[in-house]
Amino acid sequence: MNPSMQKRLAILGAVLSAALFVAANIHLITVALRSQSGCVVPAPDKPPARRVC
């Protein structure tokens, strides 16, 4: 394998790793925002987290 091919593979690997990292973080944020729990009954002396509850 010649040096230019190694350089291309290294760059491709770095780009794919960065893309995977970004995609995983986007997925984490998406799941975190979608999985907010519904309304729960708060303690009598505390107001609910959202006004619609």
mmCIF file of the N, C-alpha and C atoms, coordinates in Angstrom:
data_MODEL
# 
_entry.id   MODEL 
# 
loop_
_atom_site.group_PDB 
_atom_site.id 
_atom_site.type_symbol 
_atom_site.label_atom_id 
_atom_site.label_alt_id 
_atom_site.label_comp_id 
_atom_site.label_asym_id 
_atom_site.label_entity_id 
_atom_site.label_seq_id 
_atom_site.pdbx_PDB_ins_code 
_atom_site.Cartn_x 
_atom_site.Cartn_y 
_atom_site.Cartn_z 
_atom_site.occupancy 
_atom_site.B_iso_or_equiv 
_atom_site.pdbx_formal_charge 
_atom_site.auth_seq_id 
_atom_site.auth_comp_id 
_atom_site.auth_asym_id 
_atom_site.auth_atom_id 
_atom_site.pdbx_PDB_model_num 
ATOM 1   N N  . MET A 1 1  ? 0.860   -1.167 0.000  1.00 0.00 ? 1  MET A N  1 
ATOM 2   C CA . MET A 1 1  ? 0.000   0.000  0.000  1.00 0.00 ? 1  MET A CA 1 
ATOM 3   C C  . MET A 1 1  ? 0.906   1.231  0.000  1.00 0.00 ? 1  MET A C  1 
ATOM 4   N N  . ASN A 1 2  ? 0.653   2.139  -0.911 1.00 0.00 ? 2  ASN A N  1 
ATOM 5   C CA . ASN A 1 2  ? 1.508   3.315  -1.007 1.00 0.00 ? 2  ASN A CA 1 
ATOM 6   C C  . ASN A 1 2  ? 1.079   4.397  -0.003 1.00 0.00 ? 2  ASN A C  1 
ATOM 7   N N  . PRO A 1 3  ? 1.934   5.369  0.257  1.00 0.00 ? 3  PRO A N  1 
ATOM 8   C CA . PRO A 1 3  ? 1.643   6.387  1.264  1.00 0.00 ? 3  PRO A CA 1 
ATOM 9   C C  . PRO A 1 3  ? 0.396   7.234  0.963  1.00 0.00 ? 3  PRO A C  1 
ATOM 10  N N  . SER A 1 4  ? 0.144   7.509  -0.314 1.00 0.00 ? 4  SER A N  1 
ATOM 11  C CA . SER A 1 4  ? -1.040  8.326  -0.621 1.00 0.00 ? 4  SER A CA 1 
ATOM 12  C C  . SER A 1 4  ? -2.324  7.559  -0.303 1.00 0.00 ? 4  SER A C  1 
ATOM 13  N N  . MET A 1 5  ? -2.317  6.256  -0.525 1.00 0.00 ? 5  MET A N  1 
ATOM 14  C CA . MET A 1 5  ? -3.493  5.442  -0.195 1.00 0.00 ? 5  MET A CA 1 
ATOM 15  C C  . MET A 1 5  ? -3.677  5.381  1.325  1.00 0.00 ? 5  MET A C  1 
ATOM 16  N N  . GLN A 1 6  ? -2.603  5.251  2.068  1.00 0.00 ? 6  GLN A N  1 
ATOM 17  C CA . GLN A 1 6  ? -2.691  5.244  3.527  1.00 0.00 ? 6  GLN A CA 1 
ATOM 18  C C  . GLN A 1 6  ? -3.248  6.578  4.039  1.00 0.00 ? 6  GLN A C  1 
ATOM 19  N N  . LYS A 1 7  ? -2.800  7.672  3.429  1.00 0.00 ? 7  LYS A N  1 
ATOM 20  C CA . LYS A 1 7  ? -3.277  8.989  3.839  1.00 0.00 ? 7  LYS A CA 1 
ATOM 21  C C  . LYS A 1 7  ? -4.776  9.119  3.574  1.00 0.00 ? 7  LYS A C  1 
ATOM 22  N N  . ARG A 1 8  ? -5.226  8.648  2.412  1.00 0.00 ? 8  ARG A N  1 
ATOM 23  C CA . ARG A 1 8  ? -6.651  8.707  2.086  1.00 0.00 ? 8  ARG A CA 1 
ATOM 24  C C  . ARG A 1 8  ? -7.479  7.863  3.052  1.00 0.00 ? 8  ARG A C  1 
ATOM 25  N N  . LEU A 1 9  ? -6.991  6.685  3.380  1.00 0.00 ? 9  LEU A N  1 
ATOM 26  C CA . LEU A 1 9  ? -7.709  5.823  4.324  1.00 0.00 ? 9  LEU A CA 1 
ATOM 27  C C  . LEU A 1 9  ? -7.749  6.437  5.717  1.00 0.00 ? 9  LEU A C  1 
ATOM 28  N N  . ALA A 1 10 ? -6.660  7.073  6.127  1.00 0.00 ? 10 ALA A N  1 
ATOM 29  C CA . ALA A 1 10 ? -6.624  7.718  7.441  1.00 0.00 ? 10 ALA A CA 1 
ATOM 30  C C  . ALA A 1 10 ? -7.610  8.882  7.493  1.00 0.00 ? 10 ALA A C  1 
ATOM 31  N N  . ILE A 1 11 ? -7.664  9.676  6.436  1.00 0.00 ? 11 ILE A N  1 
ATOM 32  C CA . ILE A 1 11 ? -8.603  10.794 6.390  1.00 0.00 ? 11 ILE A CA 1 
ATOM 33  C C  . ILE A 1 11 ? -10.036 10.280 6.363  1.00 0.00 ? 11 ILE A C  1 
ATOM 34  N N  . LEU A 1 12 ? -10.288 9.253  5.573  1.00 0.00 ? 12 LEU A N  1 
ATOM 35  C CA . LEU A 1 12 ? -11.620 8.665  5.515  1.00 0.00 ? 12 LEU A CA 1 
ATOM 36  C C  . LEU A 1 12 ? -12.036 8.120  6.887  1.00 0.00 ? 12 LEU A C  1 
ATOM 37  N N  . GLY A 1 13 ? -11.119 7.452  7.564  1.00 0.00 ? 13 GLY A N  1 
ATOM 38  C CA . GLY A 1 13 ? -11.419 6.933  8.896  1.00 0.00 ? 13 GLY A CA 1 
ATOM 39  C C  . GLY A 1 13 ? -11.718 8.039  9.887  1.00 0.00 ? 13 GLY A C  1 
ATOM 40  N N  . ALA A 1 14 ? -10.960 9.134  9.815  1.00 0.00 ? 14 ALA A N  1 
ATOM 41  C CA . ALA A 1 14 ? -11.203 10.260 10.713 1.00 0.00 ? 14 ALA A CA 1 
ATOM 42  C C  . ALA A 1 14 ? -12.551 10.916 10.428 1.00 0.00 ? 14 ALA A C  1 
ATOM 43  N N  . VAL A 1 15 ? -12.892 11.071 9.161  1.00 0.00 ? 15 VAL A N  1 
ATOM 44  C CA . VAL A 1 15 ? -14.174 11.676 8.797  1.00 0.00 ? 15 VAL A CA 1 
ATOM 45  C C  . VAL A 1 15 ? -15.329 10.778 9.235  1.00 0.00 ? 15 VAL A C  1 
ATOM 46  N N  . LEU A 1 16 ? -15.202 9.488  9.021  1.00 0.00 ? 16 LEU A N  1 
ATOM 47  C CA . LEU A 1 16 ? -16.261 8.562  9.444  1.00 0.00 ? 16 LEU A CA 1 
ATOM 48  C C  . LEU A 1 16 ? -16.409 8.534  10.965 1.00 0.00 ? 16 LEU A C  1 
ATOM 49  N N  . SER A 1 17 ? -15.306 8.590  11.675 1.00 0.00 ? 17 SER A N  1 
ATOM 50  C CA . SER A 1 17 ? -15.367 8.624  13.142 1.00 0.00 ? 17 SER A CA 1 
ATOM 51  C C  . SER A 1 17 ? -16.045 9.891  13.633 1.00 0.00 ? 17 SER A C  1 
ATOM 52  N N  . ALA A 1 18 ? -15.709 11.021 13.036 1.00 0.00 ? 18 ALA A N  1 
ATOM 53  C CA . ALA A 1 18 ? -16.334 12.283 13.429 1.00 0.00 ? 18 ALA A CA 1 
ATOM 54  C C  . ALA A 1 18 ? -17.826 12.262 13.104 1.00 0.00 ? 18 ALA A C  1 
ATOM 55  N N  . ALA A 1 19 ? -18.206 11.721 11.948 1.00 0.00 ? 19 ALA A N  1 
ATOM 56  C CA . ALA A 1 19 ? -19.615 11.643 11.572 1.00 0.00 ? 19 ALA A CA 1 
ATOM 57  C C  . ALA A 1 19 ? -20.384 10.736 12.530 1.00 0.00 ? 19 ALA A C  1 
ATOM 58  N N  . LEU A 1 20 ? -19.788 9.638  12.919 1.00 0.00 ? 20 LEU A N  1 
ATOM 59  C CA . LEU A 1 20 ? -20.431 8.732  13.876 1.00 0.00 ? 20 LEU A CA 1 
ATOM 60  C C  . LEU A 1 20 ? -20.610 9.408  15.228 1.00 0.00 ? 20 LEU A C  1 
ATOM 61  N N  . PHE A 1 21 ? -19.619 10.150 15.665 1.00 0.00 ? 21 PHE A N  1 
ATOM 62  C CA . PHE A 1 21 ? -19.686 10.872 16.937 1.00 0.00 ? 21 PHE A CA 1 
ATOM 63  C C  . PHE A 1 21 ? -20.807 11.910 16.907 1.00 0.00 ? 21 PHE A C  1 
ATOM 64  N N  . VAL A 1 22 ? -20.900 12.671 15.823 1.00 0.00 ? 22 VAL A N  1 
ATOM 65  C CA . VAL A 1 22 ? -21.945 13.690 15.698 1.00 0.00 ? 22 VAL A CA 1 
ATOM 66  C C  . VAL A 1 22 ? -23.317 13.035 15.639 1.00 0.00 ? 22 VAL A C  1 
ATOM 67  N N  . ALA A 1 23 ? -23.445 11.954 14.887 1.00 0.00 ? 23 ALA A N  1 
ATOM 68  C CA . ALA A 1 23 ? -24.731 11.265 14.779 1.00 0.00 ? 23 ALA A CA 1 
ATOM 69  C C  . ALA A 1 23 ? -25.167 10.695 16.129 1.00 0.00 ? 23 ALA A C  1 
ATOM 70  N N  . ALA A 1 24 ? -24.242 10.164 16.885 1.00 0.00 ? 24 ALA A N  1 
ATOM 71  C CA . ALA A 1 24 ? -24.584 9.617  18.199 1.00 0.00 ? 24 ALA A CA 1 
ATOM 72  C C  . ALA A 1 24 ? -25.049 10.726 19.144 1.00 0.00 ? 24 ALA A C  1 
ATOM 73  N N  . ASN A 1 25 ? -24.413 11.876 19.082 1.00 0.00 ? 25 ASN A N  1 
ATOM 74  C CA . ASN A 1 25 ? -24.827 12.986 19.943 1.00 0.00 ? 25 ASN A CA 1 
ATOM 75  C C  . ASN A 1 25 ? -26.190 13.529 19.538 1.00 0.00 ? 25 ASN A C  1 
ATOM 76  N N  . ILE A 1 26 ? -26.449 13.604 18.246 1.00 0.00 ? 26 ILE A N  1 
ATOM 77  C CA . ILE A 1 26 ? -27.764 14.050 17.791 1.00 0.00 ? 26 ILE A CA 1 
ATOM 78  C C  . ILE A 1 26 ? -28.835 13.069 18.249 1.00 0.00 ? 26 ILE A C  1 
ATOM 79  N N  . HIS A 1 27 ? -28.537 11.788 18.155 1.00 0.00 ? 27 HIS A N  1 
ATOM 80  C CA . HIS A 1 27 ? -29.489 10.771 18.618 1.00 0.00 ? 27 HIS A CA 1 
ATOM 81  C C  . HIS A 1 27 ? -29.726 10.907 20.123 1.00 0.00 ? 27 HIS A C  1 
ATOM 82  N N  . LEU A 1 28 ? -28.674 11.133 20.881 1.00 0.00 ? 28 LEU A N  1 
ATOM 83  C CA . LEU A 1 28 ? -28.804 11.287 22.334 1.00 0.00 ? 28 LEU A CA 1 
ATOM 84  C C  . LEU A 1 28 ? -29.690 12.476 22.679 1.00 0.00 ? 28 LEU A C  1 
ATOM 85  N N  . ILE A 1 29 ? -29.487 13.592 22.008 1.00 0.00 ? 29 ILE A N  1 
ATOM 86  C CA . ILE A 1 29 ? -30.297 14.779 22.274 1.00 0.00 ? 29 ILE A CA 1 
ATOM 87  C C  . ILE A 1 29 ? -31.745 14.543 21.877 1.00 0.00 ? 29 ILE A C  1 
ATOM 88  N N  . THR A 1 30 ? -31.964 13.904 20.737 1.00 0.00 ? 30 THR A N  1 
ATOM 89  C CA . THR A 1 30 ? -33.320 13.618 20.271 1.00 0.00 ? 30 THR A CA 1 
ATOM 90  C C  . THR A 1 30 ? -34.061 12.715 21.251 1.00 0.00 ? 30 THR A C  1 
ATOM 91  N N  . VAL A 1 31 ? -33.417 11.676 21.704 1.00 0.00 ? 31 VAL A N  1 
ATOM 92  C CA . VAL A 1 31 ? -34.048 10.751 22.655 1.00 0.00 ? 31 VAL A CA 1 
ATOM 93  C C  . VAL A 1 31 ? -34.320 11.451 23.980 1.00 0.00 ? 31 VAL A C  1 
ATOM 94  N N  . ALA A 1 32 ? -33.403 12.284 24.421 1.00 0.00 ? 32 ALA A N  1 
ATOM 95  C CA . ALA A 1 32 ? -33.596 12.991 25.685 1.00 0.00 ? 32 ALA A CA 1 
ATOM 96  C C  . ALA A 1 32 ? -34.784 13.946 25.612 1.00 0.00 ? 32 ALA A C  1 
ATOM 97  N N  . LEU A 1 33 ? -34.951 14.623 24.483 1.00 0.00 ? 33 LEU A N  1 
ATOM 98  C CA . LEU A 1 33 ? -36.057 15.558 24.362 1.00 0.00 ? 33 LEU A CA 1 
ATOM 99  C C  . LEU A 1 33 ? -37.391 14.852 24.192 1.00 0.00 ? 33 LEU A C  1 
ATOM 100 N N  . ARG A 1 34 ? -37.403 13.706 23.550 1.00 0.00 ? 34 ARG A N  1 
ATOM 101 C CA . ARG A 1 34 ? -38.660 12.981 23.333 1.00 0.00 ? 34 ARG A CA 1 
ATOM 102 C C  . ARG A 1 34 ? -39.111 12.173 24.549 1.00 0.00 ? 34 ARG A C  1 
ATOM 103 N N  . SER A 1 35 ? -38.222 11.861 25.451 1.00 0.00 ? 35 SER A N  1 
ATOM 104 C CA . SER A 1 35 ? -38.569 10.960 26.550 1.00 0.00 ? 35 SER A CA 1 
ATOM 105 C C  . SER A 1 35 ? -38.891 11.696 27.839 1.00 0.00 ? 35 SER A C  1 
ATOM 106 N N  . GLN A 1 36 ? -39.340 12.921 27.734 1.00 0.00 ? 36 GLN A N  1 
ATOM 107 C CA . GLN A 1 36 ? -39.732 13.638 28.940 1.00 0.00 ? 36 GLN A CA 1 
ATOM 108 C C  . GLN A 1 36 ? -40.983 12.983 29.512 1.00 0.00 ? 36 GLN A C  1 
ATOM 109 N N  . SER A 1 37 ? -40.971 12.816 30.796 1.00 0.00 ? 37 SER A N  1 
ATOM 110 C CA . SER A 1 37 ? -42.095 12.120 31.426 1.00 0.00 ? 37 SER A CA 1 
ATOM 111 C C  . SER A 1 37 ? -43.344 12.995 31.403 1.00 0.00 ? 37 SER A C  1 
ATOM 112 N N  . GLY A 1 38 ? -44.461 12.327 31.511 1.00 0.00 ? 38 GLY A N  1 
ATOM 113 C CA . GLY A 1 38 ? -45.734 13.034 31.530 1.00 0.00 ? 38 GLY A CA 1 
ATOM 114 C C  . GLY A 1 38 ? -45.961 13.706 32.871 1.00 0.00 ? 38 GLY A C  1 
ATOM 115 N N  . CYS A 1 39 ? -47.136 14.190 33.050 1.00 0.00 ? 39 CYS A N  1 
ATOM 116 C CA . CYS A 1 39 ? -47.476 14.869 34.293 1.00 0.00 ? 39 CYS A CA 1 
ATOM 117 C C  . CYS A 1 39 ? -47.574 13.858 35.434 1.00 0.00 ? 39 CYS A C  1 
ATOM 118 N N  . VAL A 1 40 ? -47.011 14.221 36.551 1.00 0.00 ? 40 VAL A N  1 
ATOM 119 C CA . VAL A 1 40 ? -47.118 13.414 37.763 1.00 0.00 ? 40 VAL A CA 1 
ATOM 120 C C  . VAL A 1 40 ? -47.704 14.292 38.851 1.00 0.00 ? 40 VAL A C  1 
ATOM 121 N N  . VAL A 1 41 ? -48.312 13.676 39.826 1.00 0.00 ? 41 VAL A N  1 
ATOM 122 C CA . VAL A 1 41 ? -48.904 14.428 40.924 1.00 0.00 ? 41 VAL A CA 1 
ATOM 123 C C  . VAL A 1 41 ? -47.772 14.895 41.841 1.00 0.00 ? 41 VAL A C  1 
ATOM 124 N N  . PRO A 1 42 ? -47.598 16.210 41.975 1.00 0.00 ? 42 PRO A N  1 
ATOM 125 C CA . PRO A 1 42 ? -46.521 16.708 42.833 1.00 0.00 ? 42 PRO A CA 1 
ATOM 126 C C  . PRO A 1 42 ? -46.926 16.657 44.291 1.00 0.00 ? 42 PRO A C  1 
ATOM 127 N N  . ALA A 1 43 ? -45.975 16.936 45.127 1.00 0.00 ? 43 ALA A N  1 
ATOM 128 C CA . ALA A 1 43 ? -46.266 17.034 46.555 1.00 0.00 ? 43 ALA A CA 1 
ATOM 129 C C  . ALA A 1 43 ? -47.216 18.211 46.771 1.00 0.00 ? 43 ALA A C  1 
ATOM 130 N N  . PRO A 1 44 ? -48.041 18.155 47.805 1.00 0.00 ? 44 PRO A N  1 
ATOM 131 C CA . PRO A 1 44 ? -49.044 19.216 48.016 1.00 0.00 ? 44 PRO A CA 1 
ATOM 132 C C  . PRO A 1 44 ? -48.440 20.617 48.145 1.00 0.00 ? 44 PRO A C  1 
ATOM 133 N N  . ASP A 1 45 ? -47.242 20.731 48.663 1.00 0.00 ? 45 ASP A N  1 
ATOM 134 C CA . ASP A 1 45 ? -46.650 22.056 48.869 1.00 0.00 ? 45 ASP A CA 1 
ATOM 135 C C  . ASP A 1 45 ? -45.802 22.529 47.690 1.00 0.00 ? 45 ASP A C  1 
ATOM 136 N N  . LYS A 1 46 ? -45.736 21.739 46.600 1.00 0.00 ? 46 LYS A N  1 
ATOM 137 C CA . LYS A 1 46 ? -44.921 22.119 45.445 1.00 0.00 ? 46 LYS A CA 1 
ATOM 138 C C  . LYS A 1 46 ? -45.793 22.196 44.193 1.00 0.00 ? 46 LYS A C  1 
ATOM 139 N N  . PRO A 1 47 ? -45.553 23.190 43.358 1.00 0.00 ? 47 PRO A N  1 
ATOM 140 C CA . PRO A 1 47 ? -46.334 23.301 42.123 1.00 0.00 ? 47 PRO A CA 1 
ATOM 141 C C  . PRO A 1 47 ? -45.823 22.293 41.081 1.00 0.00 ? 47 PRO A C  1 
ATOM 142 N N  . PRO A 1 48 ? -46.642 21.967 40.085 1.00 0.00 ? 48 PRO A N  1 
ATOM 143 C CA . PRO A 1 48 ? -46.185 21.045 39.028 1.00 0.00 ? 48 PRO A CA 1 
ATOM 144 C C  . PRO A 1 48 ? -45.098 21.683 38.181 1.00 0.00 ? 48 PRO A C  1 
ATOM 145 N N  . ALA A 1 49 ? -44.326 20.865 37.507 1.00 0.00 ? 49 ALA A N  1 
ATOM 146 C CA . ALA A 1 49 ? -43.217 21.370 36.683 1.00 0.00 ? 49 ALA A CA 1 
ATOM 147 C C  . ALA A 1 49 ? -43.722 22.165 35.496 1.00 0.00 ? 49 ALA A C  1 
ATOM 148 N N  . ARG A 1 50 ? -44.861 21.746 34.940 1.00 0.00 ? 50 ARG A N  1 
ATOM 149 C CA . ARG A 1 50 ? -45.457 22.465 33.803 1.00 0.00 ? 50 ARG A CA 1 
ATOM 150 C C  . ARG A 1 50 ? -46.834 22.973 34.206 1.00 0.00 ? 50 ARG A C  1 
ATOM 151 N N  . ARG A 1 51 ? -47.221 24.085 33.652 1.00 0.00 ? 51 ARG A N  1 
ATOM 152 C CA . ARG A 1 51 ? -48.515 24.663 34.004 1.00 0.00 ? 51 ARG A CA 1 
ATOM 153 C C  . ARG A 1 51 ? -49.686 23.832 33.491 1.00 0.00 ? 51 ARG A C  1 
ATOM 154 N N  . VAL A 1 52 ? -49.490 23.056 32.433 1.00 0.00 ? 52 VAL A N  1 
ATOM 155 C CA . VAL A 1 52 ? -50.596 22.286 31.868 1.00 0.00 ? 52 VAL A CA 1 
ATOM 156 C C  . VAL A 1 52 ? -50.942 21.066 32.714 1.00 0.00 ? 52 VAL A C  1 
ATOM 157 N N  . CYS A 1 53 ? -50.155 20.753 33.676 1.00 0.00 ? 53 CYS A N  1 
ATOM 158 C CA . CYS A 1 53 ? -50.410 19.564 34.507 1.00 0.00 ? 53 CYS A CA 1 
ATOM 159 C C  . CYS A 1 53 ? -51.465 19.845 35.557 1.00 0.00 ? 53 CYS A C  1 
# 
